[in-house]
């Protein structure tokens, strides 16, 4: 059985990971399906954790939760990089950015209060 590329239509060998014609990544077909269309990945839990930690950190304990958000976000991005079908990249990046903003915000407030 041949594996048809969803991008260019080239027929590739069944075990091919990338299309020999255009280089598009070929997905393994789900059971009962002739093509890889419809395959969705599970969201990475660490991405959700990063976002939650960062949002809570904005309001309280940001100096402590910000680093956790950044660490969880980086872990999520590494998991997604290793398995591109997994989802949650946007949440991971948002968690990291908000975590950094939370740390900076809490440090600014701390510096303000210490300078009085």
Number of C-alpha atoms within 10 A of each C-alpha: 9 13 22 18 22 16 13 12 12 15 16 18 14 13 11 15 15 15 21 14 13 12 12 14 15 21 18 17 15 13 8 6 10 13 18 17 13 10 11 11 13 9 16 20 15 22 29 21 19 31 26 17 25 31 20 16 25 20 10 13 15 26 19 16 23 30 20 20 34 25 17 24 33 20 18 27 23 13 18 20 12 10 11 13 13 17 20 21 22 14 22 29 21 21 30 26 18 24 32 22 17 27 21 15 15 21 14 12 12 12 11 10 9 8 7 5
